[in-house]
Structures are given as structure tokens and as C-alpha cells.
């Protein structure tokens, strides 16, 4: 599993669409979209556009969003579609400290308090998410992804904006220790009906 995750992380870092598409194809899924430093026009979902504007308005010079600005009142236009993930052991794993209520409704699971490694054990999409989070830790830039869900999830897919968060520090010195993630579901389907 580590070799697959490392290779996929490298593919995301390089923007190797062919290798990412091959990973999804091996799991019977359509290819996904991956866009580093997305422009407002790349992101179609209004909640994600709001979060991207929020990041531009509040980030430090080092590219990280300070933890201190993450406040429910400030993030109201995207509430329900927000996840907060904490980095564990320099990216060996990630813990959901918040899993938005509208995300939980669409997945049928509330992952608050759980680790991403639990998702990896259940679905190939967890491997993709871990690779993307690791890549964002290294590049320290926002990333937009649009991917399709396995059949046991009621959302057909997810549009996701991942923003790096960390303590204030000198440029390039502060580690990414958290992610603010906007995660907007696609159309609803009865779970288990995907081809």
C-alpha cells in the first residue's frame, strides 16, 4: 500500500493526469480533475469559491492559512461542506477533527474523530485523498479536485478544495499541520447503485 500511495502522491505533485487516471481506471472509476492553485473560474461550486476567496484574503506570506482565522462565523457561507483534518506524524495519517454535516448526510457516515487510514481500508478513494493531502503538505498550495465516488456512497462524486493551514512562521518554515477542506457532493443516488 505504501508504494501505491507514494507513487500516487508523486503523480499529484507533478500533475501527471495520465498516472492519476490510470489509478482510477484500475478501480473501475472515471478519471478525476486535479488543479493546483485554482483560479476562481476553475471552481464552479459557490461554497468552494467562497473558501478560495477566504484563503486569498487571510493567508500568510508563507502560503498557509493561519489556524486563528478559522471560525464558524467567518465561514458561514460554506458551513456543512467543511472538513478540518489534522496532520498526524508528518503525513503518515490524518484525523478528521470536523466532518461537515451536509457531507456526512451524503456519505451516510460522520468521520469526525476518525482517521483517513480507516477510509483507506474501505475504499480506493481514501488512497487518492491521502495522496492529495501529502502533496499539498509538500507544495503548500491550494488544490481543487473533482472525483467520482464508489457505489456505497450516495453522492456520485465530490468537488473538493484543499487549503493548507499552519502556525505563523518565517516564509517556508512553518509546517502544514491542518487542512481546511471544502467538500461539495455531486448528485444523490441510492447507495449501491453505481455500475
Steps between C-alpha positions, in 0.01 A plus 500: 500500500782745582652467152161572336444802724853632435461462123160669503633785716780556247246497216290765676810711571603487133148543367535169315139466382571173316633324810213632713247386235667158492459468879126573470463268198656211697212545746232523230448874545502792262804733510496798731597866466800636691587873485776664704448864606155515344363824366148605596379394152630145551289451811130485413344441841414822685604358839844416362528839329431660838771290668752583227431873545528455878841334457627781274379764750643339814806291412847583624790587276617140545186380319332349805167597643544576872300284738380813679280613208305174481176598671148373426362854483754597236438180302121510512443490118675160486384345828384142465747448214816553709744241630799565723776240491797492736834367379627202702869401503607724210231363268509134597129545569235770536216541754165662427449752779188622318293323236227728367139409567397520133798283403405243764142504377609419144758234593287339768798517740628760744880471501556759775775366727594220258816459297538501125675162529158357599363624167799358311411158638146536355550668163757590237386862521662523845836427336442781252402744777810410704721554193345842440542607864864390498560689176343818644725466806802507271391771254319715757246611239123457463376221278161434343391145421186354352468123535237228484373294793487126552151349483446475878495883525180691420688786329602431140817699554671780690639841417768577755716804577789429736667794673822463704488627858781556746642719772653834408872474430776614272440448130531130423572407862157431651374145444159422356328349802134520397279533194186703449305305240186593314329183378185536288314184395371423152153369427332257742449134408383205706814343649610183327358595159822609327598283206 
